[in-house]
Every structure is written in C-alpha cells, then in structure tokens.
Amino acid sequence: MSEQIYLSNLSRGRTLKYVRVKILSLWRVRIYGFRCKTEMLLADEQGTKIEGTIGCGPFHNVDMRELREDAWYTISDFVVSVPIRRTPNTLHPFHIKFHSDTKMTLIYDLYSPNFFEFAKYSVIKRRLLEANRPFDLCGVVVYVSEIKRMTYVPGEYDASTACNYLYFRLMDQKGRELPCFALGHYAADFMNMWTSRGYQASFRYQPVFCVLRFWKVDEFMGEPSISTRIGCSKIYLEPTLPEIKDLRMMSVFIARVTWAIEEGEDCDDAGEVVDQNS
C-alpha cells in the first residue's frame, strides 16, 4: 500500500499517497439534468478538516453505495486543488478532487470523536467569527416559530426568489440567547423532528438540548444570528454523544433554573432534569 499522508501535509497536485478520513457531512448537488456530484466534509485522525468532491464519474474504484456519514475511509490517488467554492466550508487551503482512478475504501472505525468545534455565544455576538465559515453550536431550545416564507434570501440562496425558513432561539450555559434560522429544507427537517417527538407542548418542562453542526454567522435586524449553509449543515435534538454529555447536562440544568426563576417556582428540584436526561 502507498504511504499515508495527513491532511495538514497535503500539497497541490496529484498524489498517489493515501489519507485516512471520516465523513462528517455528505450531500449531493445536481449539476444539470439527472447528473449530480457528491460533496463531503472530511476529517483525519488529527482533526484537520477538508472538503472533497466526487464528480459525475465514471469512477472505477469508488462504490457510491458504500458512502455514509460517520464512517472512516482511505482515499488514495487523488488530486489536491485550491478550493472550488467561493466560500469554502473549511479553513484548509486545499480541496480533494476525485479522478477516474481515485480509490476510496471503507475501513473499520478508528475511534469515535466527531471533531466538534463549538463556538461561544459571546464570540458570535461580538462578531469575532469569520463570516461564512461553518462552526458548531449547542444549547437549549427556548423558542420555535412556525415555518414561514422569506421573499428574498441573499448569498447562497440567490438561485431562488423565495425560501422557507424556521426561526428558533438557543440558550447557552450562561443564560445567553441566540437567534437561529433554518433555511430551505432545513426548516422542514427541524419541524419534523420537533413535532414527531412531541416537544412543542412540553419543552419548557423538559428542556430540549440541541446541537447545530456546520452553521454560519448571519445577521437579523441588526443582531448577530446564525443560519444553515446549503448541504453541509446538521441539526441534532437530544443527541446522546458521550463527548458532549457534560455540555448537555449543564445546558439543561441552567435552562431549568432560569425558567423556574421566571415563573417564580421553587428551584430546589431543578437538578432533577439532569438525572432524567443523563
């Protein structure tokens, strides 16, 4: 087998070496007619992230049916190019492109980390994050709107004159709130998860912990907010991932205490929800 190389050591051009990566996000983009390309957000063992693109093919050594998120693969004999996207989804200076002989092989899981990079609410509110760069956020849902129709959505959604959206707010471990906008199909995705689990009637009694993956900084009525990016963004309600257990417990506890104070209730039982959700 060829020599392994880490994503941080890639240089421009074709390489016969291989990388070992985990697919963090996977989505398909229609080019024309029924032809699509596959876009991926990848990370190696060191946590370095990069984007990868599998074009329309043909590809002799890639089984598209085997591709799935959260799985590990080796990729060998590929092209390293400059980012093809105007606003890349990672800070990596390069982009992985497949050609007809590129080989992608499913391997056993190396280990479980999801390589989260959680942003602080204070950093977002102070506008210290780079625009259009995806990041992760977590908190407790404190408000959810109905799905509405936006007549114009700038930026990535320019191809359409209108777009569905859903507005909700998250609260962090310090009681700070942040407006969030799920655009396009993400609005329906959020609402389907929310209603199917019966959260709409009870979330102020059983706080719902939420993780937003690969979202971007935005602006709403002069106030910093966050919104989805086309393709790569993810929404998780009540995830049970071990690496965020402490964040989840603290967020739920703070929400319980905050709401109890607002309603003038006894806060002595606020910790019960920690046990219920652990």
C-alpha positions as a printed NumPy array, in Angstrom:
array([[  0.   ,   0.   ,   0.   ],
       [  1.161,   3.548,  -0.649],
       [  2.415,   5.896,   2.047],
       [ -0.08 ,   7.649,   4.332],
       [ -0.196,  11.431,   4.44 ],
       [ -2.101,  13.697,   6.833],
       [ -4.429,  16.4  ,   5.547],
       [ -2.233,  19.097,   7.083],
       [  0.686,  17.984,   4.884],
       [ -1.055,  17.979,   1.505],
       [  0.449,  19.934,  -1.367],
       [ -1.129,  20.9  ,  -4.665],
       [ -1.212,  18.382,  -7.49 ],
       [ -1.929,  14.69 ,  -7.94 ],
       [ -0.746,  12.372,  -5.166],
       [ -0.51 ,   8.577,  -5.032],
       [ -0.374,   8.636,  -1.234],
       [ -3.445,   7.905,   0.847],
       [ -5.34 ,   9.746,   3.566],
       [ -7.486,   8.166,   6.266],
       [-10.6  ,  10.255,   6.858],
       [-14.027,  10.289,   8.45 ],
       [-17.021,  11.658,   6.529],
       [-18.54 ,  14.341,   8.757],
       [-21.112,  15.53 ,   6.23 ],
       [-22.208,  14.187,   2.854],
       [-24.577,  15.719,   0.315],
       [-25.291,  15.652,  -3.395],
       [-25.582,  18.624,  -5.718],
       [-27.442,  18.482,  -9.023],
       [-25.319,  19.844, -11.866],
       [-27.683,  19.51 , -14.803],
       [-30.426,  17.096, -15.757],
       [-30.081,  13.982, -13.61 ],
       [-26.322,  14.33 , -13.202],
       [-25.073,  15.039,  -9.689],
       [-21.799,  15.482,  -7.886],
       [-21.138,  14.419,  -4.305],
       [-19.702,  16.863,  -1.775],
       [-18.111,  15.833,   1.522],
       [-16.649,  17.355,   4.658],
       [-13.807,  15.128,   5.837],
       [-11.548,  14.949,   8.904],
       [ -8.458,  12.856,   9.638],
       [ -7.19 ,  11.458,  12.956],
       [ -5.579,  14.797,  13.797],
       [ -8.919,  16.593,  13.462],
       [ -7.885,  18.517,  10.342],
       [-10.889,  19.153,   8.087],
       [-11.036,  19.433,   4.295],
       [-13.686,  19.345,   1.572],
       [-13.835,  16.643,  -1.062],
       [-15.729,  16.404,  -4.353],
       [-16.688,  13.315,  -6.341],
       [-17.815,  14.424,  -9.785],
       [-20.169,  12.664, -12.182],
       [-17.667,   9.921, -12.976],
       [-17.124,   7.307, -14.075],
       [-15.053,   6.177, -11.075],
       [-13.592,   2.691, -11.205],
       [-12.648,   2.325,  -7.534],
       [-15.417,   4.152,  -5.655],
       [-18.633,   2.416,  -4.609],
       [-21.09 ,   5.269,  -4.102],
       [-23.45 ,   2.888,  -2.279],
       [-20.866,   2.476,   0.496],
       [-20.537,   6.166,   1.256],
       [-22.109,   7.196,   4.541],
       [-21.601,   9.803,   7.207],
       [-19.659,   8.98 ,  10.387],
       [-17.706,   6.189,   8.667],
       [-13.941,   6.047,   8.047],
       [-12.312,   5.57 ,   4.64 ],
       [ -8.948,   5.554,   2.953],
       [ -8.664,   7.723,  -0.164],
       [ -5.692,   7.244,  -2.48 ],
       [ -4.565,   8.553,  -5.863],
       [ -6.436,  11.854,  -5.857],
       [ -5.939,  15.461,  -6.913],
       [ -5.243,  18.268,  -4.448],
       [ -6.516,  21.603,  -5.763],
       [ -7.354,  25.044,  -4.467],
       [-10.9  ,  25.315,  -3.004],
       [-13.507,  25.343,  -5.76 ],
       [-16.139,  27.054,  -3.629],
       [-16.256,  30.842,  -3.336],
       [-16.864,  30.495,   0.395],
       [-15.217,  27.197,   1.45 ],
       [-16.62 ,  25.138,   4.288],
       [-13.221,  24.723,   5.974],
       [-10.104,  26.792,   6.57 ],
       [ -7.962,  24.267,   4.715],
       [ -6.071,  25.875,   1.799],
       [ -6.778,  22.889,  -0.449],
       [ -9.604,  20.679,  -1.709],
       [ -9.646,  16.967,  -2.585],
       [-10.925,  16.096,  -6.065],
       [-11.517,  12.587,  -7.36 ],
       [-10.495,  11.413, -10.82 ],
       [-11.325,   8.154, -12.605],
       [ -8.627,   6.115, -10.799],
       [ -9.14 ,   7.501,  -7.289],
       [ -9.721,   4.695,  -4.793],
       [-11.96 ,   5.078,  -1.725],
       [-12.238,   2.139,   0.658],
       [-14.396,   1.711,   3.759],
       [-12.387,   0.79 ,   6.86 ],
       [-13.223,  -0.023,  10.458],
       [-13.915,   2.876,  12.788],
       [-10.686,   4.218,  14.221],
       [-12.295,   5.946,  17.18 ],
       [-15.457,   7.859,  17.971],
       [-14.74 ,  11.64 ,  18.107],
       [-16.887,  13.826,  15.884],
       [-14.356,  16.677,  15.914],
       [-16.816,  19.289,  17.14 ],
       [-15.661,  22.909,  17.213],
       [-18.216,  24.675,  19.374],
       [-18.354,  28.462,  19.119],
       [-19.076,  30.597,  22.163],
       [-22.208,  32.739,  22.118],
       [-20.166,  35.721,  23.306],
       [-17.798,  35.399,  20.332],
       [-20.724,  35.284,  17.888],
       [-22.454,  38.253,  19.495],
       [-19.235,  40.283,  19.312],
       [-18.919,  39.393,  15.606],
       [-15.497,  37.821,  16.067],
       [-16.122,  34.764,  13.875],
       [-15.255,  34.834,  10.191],
       [-18.347,  35.13 ,   8.018],
       [-19.434,  32.058,   6.038],
       [-17.108,  29.679,   7.891],
       [-19.124,  26.778,   9.353],
       [-18.902,  26.089,  13.078],
       [-20.8  ,  24.093,  15.694],
       [-23.127,  25.393,  18.392],
       [-25.099,  23.822,  21.223],
       [-27.723,  24.959,  23.699],
       [-31.282,  24.521,  24.911],
       [-34.211,  25.453,  22.645],
       [-36.173,  28.326,  24.202],
       [-38.439,  29.324,  21.298],
       [-39.613,  27.821,  17.987],
       [-41.661,  29.623,  15.315],
       [-43.854,  28.179,  12.607],
       [-42.351,  27.626,   9.159],
       [-42.599,  30.86 ,   7.191],
       [-41.802,  32.108,   3.704],
       [-38.972,  34.535,   3.072],
       [-39.35 ,  36.533,  -0.14 ],
       [-35.611,  37.002,  -0.623],
       [-32.613,  35.211,   0.832],
       [-29.195,  36.665,  -0.036],
       [-25.971,  34.777,  -0.59 ],
       [-26.1  ,  31.029,  -1.121],
       [-29.829,  31.037,  -1.829],
       [-29.683,  33.576,  -4.668],
       [-30.885,  30.944,  -7.135],
       [-34.331,  31.198,  -5.624],
       [-36.526,  34.256,  -5.142],
       [-38.198,  32.751,  -2.082],
       [-37.292,  30.304,   0.64 ],
       [-38.953,  28.602,   3.601],
       [-37.412,  29.339,   6.974],
       [-37.909,  28.491,  10.617],
       [-36.786,  30.795,  13.415],
       [-35.782,  29.472,  16.822],
       [-33.62 ,  30.549,  19.731],
       [-30.985,  28.678,  21.715],
       [-29.741,  29.44 ,  25.228],
       [-26.214,  28.618,  26.388],
       [-24.892,  27.573,  29.803],
       [-24.771,  31.213,  30.937],
       [-28.365,  32.024,  30.012],
       [-27.469,  33.944,  26.84 ],
       [-29.785,  33.524,  23.861],
       [-29.012,  33.488,  20.141],
       [-31.428,  33.648,  17.161],
       [-31.115,  30.778,  14.671],
       [-32.576,  30.376,  11.173],
       [-33.09 ,  27.014,   9.475],
       [-33.45 ,  27.785,   5.758],
       [-34.874,  25.755,   2.885],
       [-35.357,  22.048,   3.605],
       [-33.698,  22.501,   6.999],
       [-36.854,  24.285,   8.181],
       [-38.954,  21.193,   7.489],
       [-36.244,  18.906,   8.892],
       [-36.242,  20.763,  12.219],
       [-40.032,  20.948,  12.461],
       [-40.449,  17.258,  11.628],
       [-38.029,  16.261,  14.392],
       [-39.587,  18.725,  16.811],
       [-43.215,  17.69 ,  16.331],
       [-42.637,  13.943,  15.872],
       [-41.073,  13.781,  19.344],
       [-43.814,  15.835,  20.966],
       [-41.525,  18.659,  22.065],
       [-43.848,  21.501,  21.057],
       [-46.041,  21.212,  24.139],
       [-43.501,  20.315,  26.805],
       [-40.083,  21.794,  26.076],
       [-40.314,  24.321,  28.92 ],
       [-40.813,  21.483,  31.372],
       [-38.324,  19.073,  29.826],
       [-35.601,  21.268,  28.234],
       [-34.538,  20.086,  24.774],
       [-30.786,  20.11 ,  24.146],
       [-29.819,  20.928,  20.562],
       [-26.557,  20.651,  18.612],
       [-26.161,  22.575,  15.361],
       [-23.369,  21.303,  13.124],
       [-21.703,  23.372,  10.396],
       [-23.787,  26.556,  10.652],
       [-22.626,  30.09 ,   9.804],
       [-22.785,  33.595,  11.25 ],
       [-25.6  ,  35.766,   9.931],
       [-27.441,  38.98 ,  10.776],
       [-31.056,  39.517,  11.817],
       [-32.446,  43.031,  12.349],
       [-29.006,  44.293,  13.297],
       [-28.435,  41.449,  15.745],
       [-25.899,  38.628,  15.204],
       [-27.589,  35.329,  14.422],
       [-26.689,  32.017,  12.811],
       [-28.141,  30.169,   9.83 ],
       [-27.718,  26.992,   7.818],
       [-25.364,  26.511,   4.907],
       [-26.557,  24.627,   1.857],
       [-25.685,  20.944,   2.054],
       [-23.35 ,  20.512,   4.998],
       [-25.404,  21.785,   7.972],
       [-26.807,  19.328,  10.533],
       [-29.409,  19.524,  13.32 ],
       [-29.43 ,  17.182,  16.326],
       [-32.132,  17.225,  19.007],
       [-31.291,  15.445,  22.266],
       [-28.129,  13.753,  20.94 ],
       [-26.525,  11.218,  23.28 ],
       [-22.92 ,  11.509,  22.106],
       [-20.506,  10.831,  25.01 ],
       [-18.204,  13.732,  24.089],
       [-20.949,  16.322,  24.722],
       [-22.547,  14.739,  27.798],
       [-21.249,  17.401,  30.202],
       [-22.34 ,  20.263,  27.925],
       [-25.795,  18.732,  27.656],
       [-26.237,  18.267,  31.392],
       [-25.11 ,  21.801,  32.227],
       [-27.244,  23.402,  29.488],
       [-30.373,  21.567,  30.608],
       [-29.733,  22.419,  34.261],
       [-29.287,  26.151,  33.548],
       [-32.461,  26.221,  31.423],
       [-34.437,  24.519,  34.183],
       [-33.225,  27.007,  36.783],
       [-33.78 ,  30.031,  34.508],
       [-37.366,  29.074,  33.702],
       [-38.135,  28.258,  37.32 ],
       [-36.943,  31.724,  38.361],
       [-39.01 ,  33.378,  35.611],
       [-42.139,  31.576,  36.765],
       [-41.446,  32.108,  40.46 ],
       [-41.134,  28.4  ,  41.18 ],
       [-39.01 ,  26.602,  43.76 ],
       [-35.602,  25.919,  42.212],
       [-34.689,  23.099,  44.613],
       [-35.84 ,  20.472,  42.114],
       [-34.036,  21.978,  39.143],
       [-31.407,  19.266,  39.201],
       [-33.947,  16.517,  38.586],
       [-33.824,  17.092,  34.856],
       [-30.102,  16.336,  34.835],
       [-30.782,  12.814,  36.043],
       [-33.707,  12.395,  33.659],
       [-31.599,  13.371,  30.636],
       [-28.281,  11.726,  31.54 ]])
